[in-house]
Amino acid sequence: MTVVPEMKVVVLGAGYAGMLAANRIAKKVRAAEVTVVNPRPDFVERVRLHQQVAGTGAAATPIASMLRAGAVLKVGTVDRIGDGLVALDDGTGLTFDWAFLAVGSTVRPMPGTVPVGSWEGAERARTELAALPAGSAVTVVGGGPTGIETAAEVAEARPDLRVRIVGAAVAEAFSGAAHRKVRDGLAGLRVEVVDDSVVRATDGAVHLGSGVALPSDLTLWAIVSGVPDLAARSGLTVDGDGRAAVDASLRSVDDERIFAIGDCAAVPGARFACALAGPQAAHAVDNLRRLLAGRTPAPYRPRYIARAVTLGRGDAVGQFTRRDDTLRRAHVAGRTGVMIKELASRGGKFGARTGIGG
């Protein structure tokens, strides 16, 4: 454990990156006073939001039950960060010696749709889905992992509904046999797959780029895009997607007291992925310890292992990747895929709770 004079550390955001960072600091940096600021009192497992929507599982755990001694939670919304101060929208503020910006990514739903990539959206989707009578049509917009898992989970939980998924190229994140197995898995759950774009959603219908209008009693937006504008609003340098620009050690290029980690950090070669949030958080905390000990921080390099999606409770497909995220031919599916995906999901929460990661 690193021993330093008493110092204040704030962690903005309590997702996978923020929780792991807070607990790792509390564990490894003695005398650090850690405050986690989050707009809600729960840690949300985003990889389980599709289960929350379908009513097959729970995605929220009280943050207070996951924080180690030495870390405390403040429920609030951050207005800006800079100059050693976190200003909250209620007019109060927190001073800091070091800060970790970990506000994650966000969803920008099309009007007429319900987003499933946020806690509030998932809860609304769960309520509206539960109220649908048999025979209703549900459209999931987004052909990536979020859309695939949502469509599959809903179709399995509610076989009385007509479920479709619409995306420019559904399951394009996979290739070869893995791609075919994802599409076959959706078909096995009677999910209609539509390779097209959605240009607008109206009451009772979705309108496609091809000019076709499909009936839809509930349209779910399953595309995660962009990040909260906190970094930009605070005057920090951001990239075209609004992610905070960082140096090789994951510190803001504008303020070396601020580390940016997870989806909100503009790390070269990194995509939105829970699998990268934990390793980035662990690396940033270890760099803080290096700095406190008078050592040079180490550069961070993304390292990918696989891409995976669940297809209901009994099937999943995982395709292995090279370190740079390019796809390999090797893949797993079926019960083996389910086991590996579940272990990865549990591992993300375990890391957040214990501060173990890397």
LUMPA-551712 format. One record per residue (C-alpha): residue number from 0; x, y, z. Coordinates in nm, 4 decimals, m for minus. Example, Ala and Ser with C-alpha at 12.3 -4.5 7.8 and 13.67 -1.06 7.14 Angstrom:
2
num->0 xx->1.2300 yy->m0.4500 zz->0.7800
num->1 xx->1.3670 yy->m0.1060 zz->0.7140
// end
This chain:
358
num->0 xx->0.0000 yy->0.0000 zz->0.0000
num->1 xx->0.1229 yy->0.3479 zz->m0.0876
num->2 xx->0.1474 yy->0.5802 zz->0.2146
num->3 xx->0.0959 yy->0.9508 zz->0.1398
num->4 xx->m0.0068 yy->1.2603 zz->0.3372
num->5 xx->m0.3851 yy->1.2920 zz->0.3591
num->6 xx->m0.5290 yy->1.3880 zz->0.0233
num->7 xx->m0.8683 yy->1.4211 zz->m0.1410
num->8 xx->m0.9632 yy->1.2118 zz->m0.4422
num->9 xx->m1.2949 yy->1.2462 zz->m0.6254
num->10 xx->m1.4296 yy->0.9861 zz->m0.8656
num->11 xx->m1.6993 yy->1.1120 zz->m1.1008
num->12 xx->m1.9214 yy->0.8249 zz->m1.2073
num->13 xx->m1.9951 yy->0.4904 zz->m1.0454
num->14 xx->m1.9894 yy->0.2524 zz->m1.3385
num->15 xx->m1.7353 yy->m0.0232 zz->m1.3910
num->16 xx->m1.4419 yy->0.2186 zz->m1.4253
num->17 xx->m1.5406 yy->0.4553 zz->m1.1461
num->18 xx->m1.6212 yy->0.1874 zz->m0.8887
num->19 xx->m1.3037 yy->m0.0091 zz->m0.9561
num->20 xx->m1.0952 yy->0.3078 zz->m0.9335
num->21 xx->m1.2543 yy->0.4169 zz->m0.6054
num->22 xx->m1.2139 yy->0.0789 zz->m0.4396
num->23 xx->m0.8600 yy->0.0330 zz->m0.5689
num->24 xx->m0.7553 yy->0.3726 zz->m0.4331
num->25 xx->m0.9187 yy->0.3006 zz->m0.0972
num->26 xx->m0.7344 yy->m0.0311 zz->m0.0879
num->27 xx->m0.3920 yy->0.0745 zz->m0.2100
num->28 xx->m0.3436 yy->0.4424 zz->m0.1202
num->29 xx->m0.3411 yy->0.4932 zz->0.2558
num->30 xx->m0.4780 yy->0.8243 zz->0.3853
num->31 xx->m0.6640 yy->0.8945 zz->0.0629
num->32 xx->m1.0099 yy->1.0392 zz->0.1247
num->33 xx->m1.2175 yy->0.9082 zz->m0.1668
num->34 xx->m1.5540 yy->1.0555 zz->m0.2642
num->35 xx->m1.7599 yy->0.8982 zz->m0.5423
num->36 xx->m2.0099 yy->1.1318 zz->m0.7076
num->37 xx->m2.2945 yy->0.9692 zz->m0.8992
num->38 xx->m2.6434 yy->1.0870 zz->m0.9968
num->39 xx->m2.8083 yy->0.7770 zz->m0.8469
num->40 xx->m2.7328 yy->0.5598 zz->m0.5415
num->41 xx->m2.6989 yy->0.2385 zz->m0.7421
num->42 xx->m2.4233 yy->0.0718 zz->m0.9382
num->43 xx->m2.5792 yy->m0.0326 zz->m1.2692
num->44 xx->m2.4470 yy->m0.3337 zz->m1.4582
num->45 xx->m2.4971 yy->m0.2095 zz->m1.8104
num->46 xx->m2.4239 yy->m0.5557 zz->m1.9467
num->47 xx->m2.7454 yy->m0.6713 zz->m1.7743
num->48 xx->m2.9799 yy->m0.3924 zz->m1.8764
num->49 xx->m3.1399 yy->m0.6178 zz->m2.1392
num->50 xx->m3.2394 yy->m0.8492 zz->m1.8520
num->51 xx->m3.3810 yy->m0.5531 zz->m1.6612
num->52 xx->m3.5901 yy->m0.4621 zz->m1.9669
num->53 xx->m3.7245 yy->m0.8137 zz->m2.0144
num->54 xx->m3.7840 yy->m0.8713 zz->m1.6433
num->55 xx->m3.5496 yy->m1.1704 zz->m1.6336
num->56 xx->m3.2855 yy->m1.0193 zz->m1.4053
num->57 xx->m3.1795 yy->m0.7200 zz->m1.1977
num->58 xx->m2.9074 yy->m0.4756 zz->m1.3001
num->59 xx->m2.8763 yy->m0.2467 zz->m0.9960
num->60 xx->m2.6888 yy->m0.2842 zz->m0.6659
num->61 xx->m2.6628 yy->m0.0158 zz->m0.3941
num->62 xx->m2.3273 yy->0.1590 zz->m0.4275
num->63 xx->m2.2923 yy->0.1860 zz->m0.0507
num->64 xx->m2.2842 yy->m0.1929 zz->m0.0268
num->65 xx->m1.9939 yy->m0.2106 zz->m0.2727
num->66 xx->m1.7609 yy->0.0629 zz->m0.1462
num->67 xx->m1.4606 yy->m0.0227 zz->0.0685
num->68 xx->m1.3819 yy->0.1606 zz->0.3906
num->69 xx->m1.2168 yy->0.4889 zz->0.3011
num->70 xx->m1.4574 yy->0.5655 zz->0.0154
num->71 xx->m1.7927 yy->0.7420 zz->0.0476
num->72 xx->m2.0766 yy->0.8165 zz->m0.1915
num->73 xx->m2.2263 yy->1.1565 zz->m0.2682
num->74 xx->m2.5404 yy->1.1398 zz->m0.4793
num->75 xx->m2.5441 yy->1.4415 zz->m0.7054
num->76 xx->m2.4951 yy->1.5767 zz->m1.0558
num->77 xx->m2.1683 yy->1.7413 zz->m1.1556
num->78 xx->m2.1878 yy->2.0759 zz->m1.3318
num->79 xx->m1.8164 yy->2.1129 zz->m1.4098
num->80 xx->m1.4697 yy->2.0077 zz->m1.3017
num->81 xx->m1.1475 yy->2.2071 zz->m1.3016
num->82 xx->m0.8926 yy->2.3991 zz->m1.0956
num->83 xx->m0.9098 yy->2.1458 zz->m0.8149
num->84 xx->m1.2856 yy->2.1816 zz->m0.7728
num->85 xx->m1.5884 yy->1.9716 zz->m0.8640
num->86 xx->m1.8918 yy->2.2011 zz->m0.8856
num->87 xx->m2.2295 yy->2.0337 zz->m0.8359
num->88 xx->m2.5558 yy->2.1566 zz->m0.9828
num->89 xx->m2.6986 yy->2.2235 zz->m0.6347
num->90 xx->m2.4409 yy->2.4983 zz->m0.5834
num->91 xx->m2.2089 yy->2.2974 zz->m0.3580
num->92 xx->m1.8606 yy->2.1799 zz->m0.4477
num->93 xx->m1.5828 yy->1.9361 zz->m0.3623
num->94 xx->m1.2141 yy->2.0205 zz->m0.3660
num->95 xx->m0.9668 yy->1.7582 zz->m0.4830
num->96 xx->m0.5997 yy->1.6812 zz->m0.5146
num->97 xx->m0.6705 yy->1.4153 zz->m0.7794
num->98 xx->m0.9813 yy->1.3350 zz->m0.9805
num->99 xx->m1.0971 yy->1.0428 zz->m1.1912
num->100 xx->m1.3410 yy->1.1280 zz->m1.4687
num->101 xx->m1.5442 yy->0.8114 zz->m1.5295
num->102 xx->m1.8874 yy->0.9238 zz->m1.6476
num->103 xx->m1.9114 yy->0.6556 zz->m1.9184
num->104 xx->m2.1085 yy->0.6781 zz->m2.2401
num->105 xx->m2.4671 yy->0.7737 zz->m2.3112
num->106 xx->m2.7591 yy->0.7208 zz->m2.5456
num->107 xx->m2.9243 yy->0.9736 zz->m2.7722
num->108 xx->m3.2519 yy->0.8095 zz->m2.8698
num->109 xx->m3.4518 yy->0.8956 zz->m3.1768
num->110 xx->m3.7816 yy->1.0693 zz->m3.0914
num->111 xx->m4.0562 yy->0.8124 zz->m3.0573
num->112 xx->m3.8263 yy->0.5446 zz->m2.9125
num->113 xx->m3.7352 yy->0.4272 zz->m2.5627
num->114 xx->m3.3608 yy->0.3920 zz->m2.4918
num->115 xx->m3.2432 yy->0.0693 zz->m2.3285
num->116 xx->m2.8792 yy->0.1671 zz->m2.2754
num->117 xx->m2.9456 yy->0.3767 zz->m1.9647
num->118 xx->m3.1010 yy->0.2875 zz->m1.6297
num->119 xx->m3.3904 yy->0.5294 zz->m1.6650
num->120 xx->m3.4623 yy->0.4154 zz->m2.0193
num->121 xx->m3.4418 yy->0.0471 zz->m1.9277
num->122 xx->m3.6886 yy->0.0973 zz->m1.6428
num->123 xx->m3.9306 yy->0.2773 zz->m1.8716
num->124 xx->m3.8905 yy->0.0046 zz->m2.1342
num->125 xx->m3.9560 yy->m0.2657 zz->m1.8718
num->126 xx->m4.2791 yy->m0.0987 zz->m1.7639
num->127 xx->m4.4061 yy->m0.0435 zz->m2.1173
num->128 xx->m4.3055 yy->m0.3926 zz->m2.2288
num->129 xx->m4.4887 yy->m0.5538 zz->m1.9369
num->130 xx->m4.8050 yy->m0.3659 zz->m2.0321
num->131 xx->m4.8101 yy->m0.4872 zz->m2.3931
num->132 xx->m5.0848 yy->m0.7360 zz->m2.4770
num->133 xx->m5.0132 yy->m1.0565 zz->m2.6664
num->134 xx->m4.9595 yy->m1.0090 zz->m3.0369
num->135 xx->m4.8019 yy->m0.6647 zz->m3.0025
num->136 xx->m4.5015 yy->m0.5735 zz->m3.2180
num->137 xx->m4.1727 yy->m0.4733 zz->m3.0564
num->138 xx->m3.8952 yy->m0.3208 zz->m3.2670
num->139 xx->m3.5383 yy->m0.3039 zz->m3.1401
num->140 xx->m3.3294 yy->m0.0456 zz->m3.3255
num->141 xx->m2.9583 yy->m0.1253 zz->m3.3365
num->142 xx->m2.7773 yy->m0.4246 zz->m3.4827
num->143 xx->m2.4882 yy->m0.4248 zz->m3.2350
num->144 xx->m2.4496 yy->m0.6244 zz->m2.9118
num->145 xx->m2.6969 yy->m0.4106 zz->m2.7145
num->146 xx->m2.9650 yy->m0.4552 zz->m2.9767
num->147 xx->m2.9003 yy->m0.8263 zz->m3.0250
num->148 xx->m2.9132 yy->m0.9047 zz->m2.6542
num->149 xx->m3.2240 yy->m0.6919 zz->m2.6017
num->150 xx->m3.4155 yy->m0.8463 zz->m2.8919
num->151 xx->m3.3199 yy->m1.2013 zz->m2.7895
num->152 xx->m3.4030 yy->m1.1486 zz->m2.4215
num->153 xx->m3.7401 yy->m0.9924 zz->m2.4970
num->154 xx->m3.8285 yy->m1.2621 zz->m2.7507
num->155 xx->m3.7459 yy->m1.5419 zz->m2.5078
num->156 xx->m3.9230 yy->m1.3805 zz->m2.2123
num->157 xx->m4.2305 yy->m1.2797 zz->m2.4145
num->158 xx->m4.2886 yy->m1.5402 zz->m2.6887
num->159 xx->m4.6400 yy->m1.3954 zz->m2.7264
num->160 xx->m4.4951 yy->m1.0808 zz->m2.8865
num->161 xx->m4.3690 yy->m1.0182 zz->m3.2388
num->162 xx->m4.0096 yy->m0.9053 zz->m3.1988
num->163 xx->m3.7835 yy->m0.7661 zz->m3.4709
num->164 xx->m3.4374 yy->m0.6120 zz->m3.4747
num->165 xx->m3.3450 yy->m0.3437 zz->m3.7273
num->166 xx->m2.9901 yy->m0.2397 zz->m3.8069
num->167 xx->m2.7872 yy->m0.1421 zz->m4.1104
num->168 xx->m2.6055 yy->m0.4771 zz->m4.0815
num->169 xx->m2.7219 yy->m0.6817 zz->m3.7837
num->170 xx->m2.4346 yy->m0.8639 zz->m3.6081
num->171 xx->m2.1666 yy->m0.7003 zz->m3.8220
num->172 xx->m1.9349 yy->m0.7033 zz->m3.5180
num->173 xx->m1.8924 yy->m1.0773 zz->m3.5833
num->174 xx->m1.7625 yy->m1.2657 zz->m3.8838
num->175 xx->m1.7749 yy->m1.6085 zz->m4.0445
num->176 xx->m1.9346 yy->m1.8909 zz->m3.8477
num->177 xx->m1.9838 yy->m1.6696 zz->m3.5393
num->178 xx->m2.1844 yy->m1.4206 zz->m3.7461
num->179 xx->m2.4038 yy->m1.6995 zz->m3.8804
num->180 xx->m2.4631 yy->m1.8407 zz->m3.5327
num->181 xx->m2.5744 yy->m1.5032 zz->m3.3991
num->182 xx->m2.8217 yy->m1.4648 zz->m3.6830
num->183 xx->m2.9379 yy->m1.8272 zz->m3.6472
num->184 xx->m2.9819 yy->m1.7767 zz->m3.2731
num->185 xx->m3.2080 yy->m1.4781 zz->m3.3333
num->186 xx->m3.4069 yy->m1.6747 zz->m3.5890
num->187 xx->m3.4435 yy->m1.9611 zz->m3.3415
num->188 xx->m3.6106 yy->m1.7197 zz->m3.1014
num->189 xx->m3.8376 yy->m1.6024 zz->m3.3841
num->190 xx->m3.6784 yy->m1.2580 zz->m3.3962
num->191 xx->m3.7283 yy->m1.1005 zz->m3.7369
num->192 xx->m3.3976 yy->m0.9568 zz->m3.8610
num->193 xx->m3.4195 yy->m0.6488 zz->m4.0829
num->194 xx->m3.1006 yy->m0.5125 zz->m4.2373
num->195 xx->m3.1995 yy->m0.1521 zz->m4.2928
num->196 xx->m3.1807 yy->0.1866 zz->m4.1251
num->197 xx->m3.4534 yy->0.3569 zz->m3.9237
num->198 xx->m3.5097 yy->0.7137 zz->m4.0342
num->199 xx->m3.7919 yy->0.8001 zz->m3.7944
num->200 xx->m4.0308 yy->0.6474 zz->m3.5452
num->201 xx->m4.3928 yy->0.7507 zz->m3.5129
num->202 xx->m4.6802 yy->0.6343 zz->m3.2984
num->203 xx->m4.7348 yy->0.2736 zz->m3.4038
num->204 xx->m4.4675 yy->0.2470 zz->m3.6733
num->205 xx->m4.0992 yy->0.2679 zz->m3.7639
num->206 xx->m3.9997 yy->0.4070 zz->m4.1013
num->207 xx->m3.7008 yy->0.2540 zz->m4.2766
num->208 xx->m3.4457 yy->0.4007 zz->m4.5131
num->209 xx->m3.5866 yy->0.1792 zz->m4.7867
num->210 xx->m3.9193 yy->0.3598 zz->m4.7575
num->211 xx->m4.0980 yy->0.0728 zz->m4.5828
num->212 xx->m4.3071 yy->0.1440 zz->m4.2701
num->213 xx->m4.3274 yy->m0.1397 zz->m4.0175
num->214 xx->m4.5911 yy->m0.1591 zz->m3.7438
num->215 xx->m4.4437 yy->m0.1183 zz->m3.3959
num->216 xx->m4.6270 yy->m0.0915 zz->m3.0653
num->217 xx->m4.3018 yy->m0.0355 zz->m2.8734
num->218 xx->m3.9768 yy->0.0804 zz->m3.0305
num->219 xx->m3.6595 yy->0.0329 zz->m2.8255
num->220 xx->m3.3460 yy->0.2315 zz->m2.9037
num->221 xx->m3.0429 yy->0.0064 zz->m2.8501
num->222 xx->m2.7584 yy->0.2206 zz->m2.9824
num->223 xx->m2.5018 yy->0.3598 zz->m2.7392
num->224 xx->m2.3379 yy->0.6679 zz->m2.8872
num->225 xx->m2.1471 yy->0.9604 zz->m2.7496
num->226 xx->m2.0578 yy->1.0560 zz->m2.3948
num->227 xx->m2.1926 yy->1.3050 zz->m2.1394
num->228 xx->m2.0700 yy->1.6562 zz->m2.2151
num->229 xx->m1.9085 yy->1.7134 zz->m1.8738
num->230 xx->m1.5510 yy->1.7254 zz->m2.0107
num->231 xx->m1.6424 yy->1.9666 zz->m2.2896
num->232 xx->m1.8589 yy->2.1763 zz->m2.0566
num->233 xx->m1.5629 yy->2.2028 zz->m1.8193
num->234 xx->m1.3354 yy->2.3360 zz->m2.0914
num->235 xx->m1.1246 yy->2.0206 zz->m2.1219
num->236 xx->m0.9972 yy->1.9209 zz->m2.4649
num->237 xx->m1.2218 yy->1.6570 zz->m2.6227
num->238 xx->m1.2255 yy->1.4588 zz->m2.9451
num->239 xx->m1.5002 yy->1.4611 zz->m3.2082
num->240 xx->m1.7143 yy->1.2305 zz->m2.9933
num->241 xx->m1.6803 yy->1.4489 zz->m2.6842
num->242 xx->m1.4386 yy->1.2145 zz->m2.5060
num->243 xx->m1.1721 yy->1.3747 zz->m2.2871
num->244 xx->m0.8298 yy->1.3878 zz->m2.4527
num->245 xx->m0.5684 yy->1.2049 zz->m2.2452
num->246 xx->m0.1956 yy->1.1420 zz->m2.2580
num->247 xx->m0.0403 yy->0.7965 zz->m2.2625
num->248 xx->m0.0820 yy->0.7646 zz->m1.8852
num->249 xx->m0.4592 yy->0.8420 zz->m1.9020
num->250 xx->m0.4279 yy->1.1940 zz->m1.7590
num->251 xx->m0.6123 yy->1.4860 zz->m1.9132
num->252 xx->m0.3930 yy->1.6801 zz->m2.1549
num->253 xx->m0.5198 yy->1.9990 zz->m1.9869
num->254 xx->m0.4969 yy->1.9090 zz->m1.6185
num->255 xx->m0.2539 yy->1.6440 zz->m1.4969
num->256 xx->m0.4518 yy->1.6078 zz->m1.1735
num->257 xx->m0.7419 yy->1.4577 zz->m1.3684
num->258 xx->m0.7393 yy->1.0995 zz->m1.4973
num->259 xx->m1.0053 yy->1.0098 zz->m1.7559
num->260 xx->m1.1030 yy->0.6425 zz->m1.7796
num->261 xx->m1.3624 yy->0.4236 zz->m1.9461
num->262 xx->m1.5926 yy->0.5227 zz->m2.2307
num->263 xx->m1.5539 yy->0.8970 zz->m2.1672
num->264 xx->m1.1762 yy->0.8872 zz->m2.2299
num->265 xx->m1.0319 yy->0.9357 zz->m2.5799
num->266 xx->m0.7878 yy->0.6466 zz->m2.5617
num->267 xx->m0.6410 yy->0.5614 zz->m2.9052
num->268 xx->m0.7611 yy->0.2208 zz->m3.0213
num->269 xx->m1.0362 yy->0.1946 zz->m2.7566
num->270 xx->m1.4052 yy->0.1468 zz->m2.8291
num->271 xx->m1.7009 yy->0.1631 zz->m2.5932
num->272 xx->m1.6618 yy->m0.1570 zz->m2.3915
num->273 xx->m1.7043 yy->m0.2614 zz->m2.0301
num->274 xx->m1.4098 yy->m0.4944 zz->m2.0889
num->275 xx->m1.1791 yy->m0.1916 zz->m2.1173
num->276 xx->m1.3232 yy->0.0117 zz->m1.8303
num->277 xx->m1.1756 yy->m0.2051 zz->m1.5560
num->278 xx->m0.8239 yy->m0.2334 zz->m1.6989
num->279 xx->m0.8116 yy->0.1425 zz->m1.7637
num->280 xx->m0.9250 yy->0.2187 zz->m1.4084
num->281 xx->m0.6677 yy->m0.0176 zz->m1.2589
num->282 xx->m0.3929 yy->0.1265 zz->m1.4767
num->283 xx->m0.4835 yy->0.4852 zz->m1.3875
num->284 xx->m0.4811 yy->0.4103 zz->m1.0140
num->285 xx->m0.1475 yy->0.2342 zz->m1.0462
num->286 xx->m0.0152 yy->0.5403 zz->m1.2273
num->287 xx->m0.1381 yy->0.7581 zz->m0.9421
num->288 xx->0.0601 yy->0.5408 zz->m0.7035
num->289 xx->0.3658 yy->0.5727 zz->m0.9269
num->290 xx->0.3349 yy->0.9510 zz->m0.9269
num->291 xx->0.2928 yy->0.9653 zz->m0.5494
num->292 xx->0.6089 yy->0.7579 zz->m0.5146
num->293 xx->0.8009 yy->0.9928 zz->m0.7457
num->294 xx->0.8091 yy->0.7462 zz->m1.0342
num->295 xx->0.7221 yy->0.7870 zz->m1.4024
num->296 xx->0.3683 yy->0.6772 zz->m1.4969
num->297 xx->0.3407 yy->0.3893 zz->m1.7427
num->298 xx->0.1635 yy->0.4154 zz->m2.0793
num->299 xx->m0.1686 yy->0.2371 zz->m2.1236
num->300 xx->m0.2390 yy->0.0170 zz->m2.4253
num->301 xx->m0.5806 yy->m0.1407 zz->m2.4920
num->302 xx->m0.5857 yy->m0.5185 zz->m2.4991
num->303 xx->m0.8847 yy->m0.7029 zz->m2.6389
num->304 xx->m0.9706 yy->m1.0697 zz->m2.5937
num->305 xx->m1.3137 yy->m1.1379 zz->m2.7435
num->306 xx->m1.6570 yy->m1.0097 zz->m2.8408
num->307 xx->m1.9647 yy->m1.1854 zz->m2.7089
num->308 xx->m2.3439 yy->m1.1632 zz->m2.6974
num->309 xx->m2.6089 yy->m1.3609 zz->m2.5160
num->310 xx->m2.9081 yy->m1.4922 zz->m2.7054
num->311 xx->m3.1561 yy->m1.5395 zz->m2.4261
num->312 xx->m3.0714 yy->m1.7404 zz->m2.1161
num->313 xx->m2.9575 yy->m2.0592 zz->m2.2918
num->314 xx->m2.7368 yy->m1.9477 zz->m2.5782
num->315 xx->m2.4491 yy->m1.7105 zz->m2.6457
num->316 xx->m2.1830 yy->m1.6540 zz->m2.9091
num->317 xx->m1.8304 yy->m1.5368 zz->m2.8406
num->318 xx->m1.5654 yy->m1.4691 zz->m3.1030
num->319 xx->m1.2023 yy->m1.4326 zz->m3.0041
num->320 xx->m1.0015 yy->m1.1316 zz->m3.1160
num->321 xx->m0.6409 yy->m1.0291 zz->m3.1443
num->322 xx->m0.5058 yy->m0.7710 zz->m2.9013
num->323 xx->m0.5978 yy->m0.4929 zz->m3.1480
num->324 xx->m0.9633 yy->m0.6128 zz->m3.1636
num->325 xx->m0.9431 yy->m0.7653 zz->m3.5100
num->326 xx->m1.1405 yy->m1.0876 zz->m3.5288
num->327 xx->m1.0044 yy->m1.4401 zz->m3.5194
num->328 xx->m1.1908 yy->m1.7339 zz->m3.6690
num->329 xx->m1.2116 yy->m1.9161 zz->m3.3342
num->330 xx->m1.5410 yy->m1.8840 zz->m3.1499
num->331 xx->m1.7608 yy->m2.0518 zz->m2.8895
num->332 xx->m2.1369 yy->m2.0866 zz->m2.8771
num->333 xx->m2.4221 yy->m2.2556 zz->m2.6927
num->334 xx->m2.3866 yy->m2.3383 zz->m2.3237
num->335 xx->m2.0098 yy->m2.2870 zz->m2.3363
num->336 xx->m2.0665 yy->m1.9385 zz->m2.4700
num->337 xx->m2.3215 yy->m1.8701 zz->m2.1954
num->338 xx->m2.0777 yy->m1.9799 zz->m1.9261
num->339 xx->m1.7942 yy->m1.7634 zz->m2.0595
num->340 xx->m2.0196 yy->m1.4592 zz->m2.1040
num->341 xx->m2.1615 yy->m1.4985 zz->m1.7546
num->342 xx->m1.8149 yy->m1.5321 zz->m1.6025
num->343 xx->m1.7083 yy->m1.2151 zz->m1.7829
num->344 xx->m2.0167 yy->m1.0282 zz->m1.6600
num->345 xx->m1.9631 yy->m1.1424 zz->m1.3026
num->346 xx->m1.5957 yy->m1.0572 zz->m1.3320
num->347 xx->m1.6789 yy->m0.6977 zz->m1.4215
num->348 xx->m1.8846 yy->m0.6556 zz->m1.1065
num->349 xx->m1.6270 yy->m0.8390 zz->m0.8953
num->350 xx->m1.3579 yy->m0.5989 zz->m1.0158
num->351 xx->m1.5776 yy->m0.2983 zz->m0.9426
num->352 xx->m1.6461 yy->m0.4247 zz->m0.5895
num->353 xx->m1.2921 yy->m0.5318 zz->m0.5011
num->354 xx->m1.0742 yy->m0.2934 zz->m0.6992
num->355 xx->m0.9051 yy->m0.5877 zz->m0.8673
num->356 xx->m0.8468 yy->m0.5465 zz->m1.2398
num->357 xx->m0.5914 yy->m0.5036 zz->m1.5112
// end
